[in-house]
């Protein structure tokens, strides 16, 4: 038998002195002599967890901590504390669902266990399930009323997330912040967190120095600064994604990916590292890995709207239209801010309109955007286009006229109105609107071209049409349709050689722009010399 009390004192002394490795070795020696000593297993689990969380340590010991706690649990099967400690270790491992299960079991053993309530609140915060997080934080305070600074601080942040929606939440956030400060001296965990933050302060000069180097575009020096800091503190996670950002800035994507992955390995719930990793994959065009990372990020935080919209954009590029629509709709449902959600609604409308040919759904999406930001002129342009695609010209006209009340000098709206009036056979109104479009945007190539077609095909004024087509080409030398129409007009004047040259130019440009049916150009060239 060993003198457990004496060994415990030695272990505690080494741990308090920062000699965690020595303390672990003492525990292991004790367990060699008495392998079923549950208290030593429990103490060893605590030491492994402490070492795991030490920023000056480069190794992971979370699984070892869990193993030791589970061995202790074999003896103390009804211990709420051990269930809590296993849950806490799983929290740091990133396995939130198992963590929650163990914490719930701890509360079954002791329904007043305030630490379990607090960690549940933190777990649900990580899962962005803020309503549950608030309730558990309140329960933590209920069972530890005057010394739960951490719970008050968490509540202040949770209420702060809702402060934009309600003034009462803003007041609650201020109150909880004040209570957090007042109860800080009585909360050992909060005090420990403060000391941990003080440890981080020593890196502030390094972070500032690295930041300044990056601002000066001296990325090589920034990489050296961050790398040197990591050698001293391999567990300081922000350094990894700062180093990754520096590598990314100089195009060393493989190195950047490695640093972001290292940050995730050390902290599997590190949202910033996941985001940065997703971005670097996107920049590389590695959409498959980007999709995989976004999906993992959604597993961790399912309620972050921009993550869903980013994933939707990539899925759209990859051709997964249904997947893109689903994630756009999720982003809209989460609805953080009107302006942002309006843009996502418009994007969803575009996907429905252009890729699904589902005009009714497109119209609904655009109308949803209108309700959020009725001052956004782009919504009117998109909605009018959708009504036109539906052959609902009258509603399209109404939408564009309403848009002109917001912005009477918007050249695109006038151009679109000109096209609608032209389609209705109202040539005079069409000409008027195209002239407005040109007045407000003298370089509007489409307006010149369309007006030229009216003068050529509807009014038979060839010379006027030629001038307009030339002006369109002057505004946009890569406009195949304008060359094509100019060739048609020149043909009428009898200059077939010049017309052929123009058709050939249109054909060459169209190979790049794909504006027209190539066969239509070929047919016109053949018609010239029949």
FENDAQUI-V167648 format. One record per backbone hydrogen bond with DSSP energy under -0.5 kcal/mol. NH is the residue of the N-H (numbers start at 0). CO is the residue of the C=O. Records with the same first field share a line. If there is no record, write none. Layout:
NH = CO / CO
//
This chain:
3 = 1
6 = 2
7 = 3
8 = 4
9 = 5
10 = 6
11 = 7
12 = 8
13 = 9
14 = 10
15 = 11
16 = 12
17 = 14
18 = 13
19 = 17
22 = 18
23 = 19
24 = 20
25 = 21
26 = 22
27 = 23
28 = 24
29 = 25
30 = 26
31 = 27
32 = 28
33 = 29
36 = 33
37 = 35
40 = 36
41 = 37
42 = 38
43 = 39
44 = 40
45 = 41
46 = 42
47 = 43
48 = 44
49 = 45
50 = 46
51 = 47
52 = 48
53 = 50
56 = 53
64 = 60
65 = 61
66 = 62
67 = 63
68 = 64
69 = 65
70 = 66
71 = 67
72 = 68
73 = 69
74 = 70 / 71
75 = 71
76 = 74
78 = 75
79 = 77
82 = 78
83 = 79
84 = 80
85 = 81
86 = 82
87 = 83
88 = 84
89 = 85
90 = 86
91 = 87
92 = 88
93 = 89 / 90
94 = 89
95 = 93
98 = 94
99 = 95
100 = 96
101 = 97
102 = 98
103 = 99
104 = 100
105 = 101
106 = 102
107 = 103
108 = 104
109 = 105
112 = 109
113 = 111
115 = 112
116 = 112
117 = 113
118 = 114
119 = 115
120 = 116
121 = 117
122 = 118
123 = 119
124 = 120
125 = 121
126 = 122
127 = 124
128 = 123
129 = 127
132 = 128
133 = 129
134 = 130
135 = 131
136 = 132
137 = 133
138 = 134
139 = 135
140 = 136
141 = 137
142 = 138
143 = 140
146 = 143
151 = 147
152 = 148
153 = 149
154 = 150
155 = 151
156 = 152
157 = 153
158 = 154
159 = 155
160 = 156
161 = 157 / 158
162 = 159
164 = 161
165 = 161
169 = 165
170 = 166
171 = 167
172 = 168
173 = 169
174 = 170
175 = 171
176 = 172
177 = 173
178 = 174
179 = 175
180 = 176
181 = 177
182 = 178
183 = 179 / 180
185 = 182
186 = 183
187 = 185
190 = 186
191 = 187
192 = 188
193 = 189
194 = 190
195 = 191
196 = 192
197 = 193
198 = 194
199 = 195
200 = 196
201 = 197 / 198
202 = 199
203 = 200
206 = 202
207 = 203
208 = 204
209 = 205
210 = 206
211 = 207
212 = 208
213 = 209
214 = 210
215 = 211
216 = 213
217 = 212
218 = 216
221 = 217
222 = 218
223 = 219
224 = 220
225 = 221
226 = 222
227 = 223
228 = 224
229 = 225
230 = 226
231 = 227 / 228
232 = 228
234 = 54
235 = 54 / 232
236 = 234
238 = 235
239 = 236
240 = 236
241 = 237
242 = 238
243 = 239
244 = 240
245 = 241
246 = 242
247 = 243
248 = 244
249 = 245 / 246
250 = 247
251 = 246
252 = 250
255 = 251
256 = 252
257 = 253
258 = 254
259 = 255
260 = 256
261 = 257
262 = 258
263 = 259
264 = 260
265 = 261
266 = 262
269 = 266
270 = 268
273 = 269
274 = 270
275 = 271
276 = 272
277 = 273
278 = 274
279 = 275
280 = 276
281 = 277
282 = 278
283 = 279
284 = 280 / 281
285 = 280
286 = 284
289 = 285
290 = 286
291 = 287
292 = 288
293 = 289
294 = 290
295 = 291
296 = 292
297 = 293
298 = 294
299 = 295
300 = 296
303 = 300
304 = 302
306 = 303
307 = 303
308 = 304
309 = 305
310 = 306
311 = 307
312 = 308
313 = 309
314 = 310
315 = 311
316 = 312
317 = 313
318 = 315
319 = 314
320 = 318
323 = 319
324 = 320
325 = 321
326 = 322
327 = 323
328 = 324
329 = 325
330 = 326
331 = 327
332 = 328
333 = 329
334 = 330
340 = 336
341 = 337
342 = 338
343 = 339
344 = 340
345 = 341
346 = 342
347 = 343
348 = 344
349 = 345
350 = 346
351 = 347
352 = 348
353 = 349
354 = 350
355 = 350
356 = 351
357 = 351
358 = 356
361 = 357
362 = 358
363 = 359
364 = 360
365 = 361
366 = 362
367 = 363
368 = 364
369 = 365
370 = 366
371 = 367
372 = 368
375 = 372
376 = 374
378 = 375
379 = 375
380 = 376
381 = 377
382 = 378
383 = 379
384 = 380
385 = 381
386 = 382
387 = 383
388 = 384
389 = 385
390 = 387
391 = 386
392 = 390
395 = 391
396 = 392
397 = 393
398 = 394
399 = 395
400 = 396
401 = 397
402 = 398
403 = 399
404 = 400 / 401
405 = 401 / 402
406 = 402
409 = 406
410 = 408
413 = 409
414 = 410
415 = 411
416 = 412
417 = 413
418 = 414
419 = 415
420 = 416
421 = 417
422 = 418
423 = 419
424 = 420 / 421
425 = 420
426 = 424
429 = 425
430 = 426
431 = 427
432 = 428
433 = 429
434 = 430
435 = 431
436 = 432
437 = 433
438 = 434
439 = 435
440 = 436
443 = 440
444 = 442
447 = 443
448 = 444
449 = 445
450 = 446
451 = 447
452 = 448
453 = 449
454 = 450
455 = 451
456 = 452
457 = 452 / 453
458 = 453
460 = 454
461 = 459
464 = 460
465 = 461
466 = 462
467 = 463
468 = 464
469 = 465
470 = 466
471 = 467
472 = 468
473 = 469
474 = 470
475 = 471
478 = 475
479 = 477
482 = 478
483 = 479
484 = 480
485 = 481
486 = 482
487 = 483
488 = 484
489 = 485
490 = 486
491 = 487
492 = 488
493 = 489 / 490
494 = 489
495 = 493
498 = 494
499 = 495
500 = 496
501 = 497
502 = 498
503 = 499
504 = 500
505 = 501
506 = 502
507 = 503
508 = 504
509 = 505
510 = 506
511 = 508
512 = 508
513 = 509
517 = 515
519 = 516
520 = 516
521 = 517
522 = 518
523 = 519
524 = 520
525 = 521
526 = 522
527 = 523
528 = 524 / 525
529 = 526
//
